[in-house]
Amino acid sequence: QKEVEQNSGPLSVPEGAIASLNCTYSDRGSQSFFWYRQYSGKSPELIMFIYSNGDKEDGRFTAQLNKASQYVSLLIRDSQPSDSATYLCAATTGGFKTIFGDGTRLFVKA
Amino acid sequence: NAGVMQNPRHLVRRRGQEARLRCSPMKGHSHVYWYRQLPEEGLKFMVYLQKENIIDESGMPKERFSAEFPKEGPSILRIQQVVRGDSAAYFCASSPGKDRANNEQFFGPGTRLTVL
């Protein structure tokens, strides 16, 4: 079992729709969770982080964390073609070590 | 405020040569991480360092790979006697390291290593 698991996709949504990206983690000691976006050939860029149960909203993005279920999600509202990228979920353990999932590819169709 | 800097951006080496990858963290950041990414794959943790200390190197291959973050200057990832399987993108990230709760990492542009 991978420490951080994501569906590889691709996830395809029409422009303007809500894209829902999911992630599960195995280490109950994980404390902080991050979502990064990575365009092909580029470096990852931070979208959001969350460390408390519940929802956290930032513009069109909402991160959700459920520690009991060991589940993290990212919702993208009003999806745009420019949102097409690979989305990486990451979890930080008791120290500062961070484990990344393999990413979910998102395609937003115009 | 400059971001994380990495150089070189592209590096070509022949089998058996040494590769040195450099990373300068963001100003004010004391933690540096190195990751490797193969094409169409995720980021694989290699090593986490603070100034003059290796904190966690559990992702580093046991042989040929080493990392340092000296008191002065950039962090260095060194690969000795490179093999074709070392060809990958190597990303460095830095974080403030002040608070475990929101210790977000910021990535450099990466070094693309090609071993001929």
Interface residues (C-beta under 8 A of the other chain):
Chain A: Q31 S32 F34 Y36 K42 S43 P44 E45 L46 F49 Y51 L88 T92 G94 G95 F96 K97 T98 I99 F100 G101 D102 G103
Chain B: H31 Y33 Y35 E41 G42 L43 K44 F45 Y48 I55 D56 S58 F91 S95 G97 R100 A101 N102 N103 E104 Q105 F106 F107 G108 P109 G110
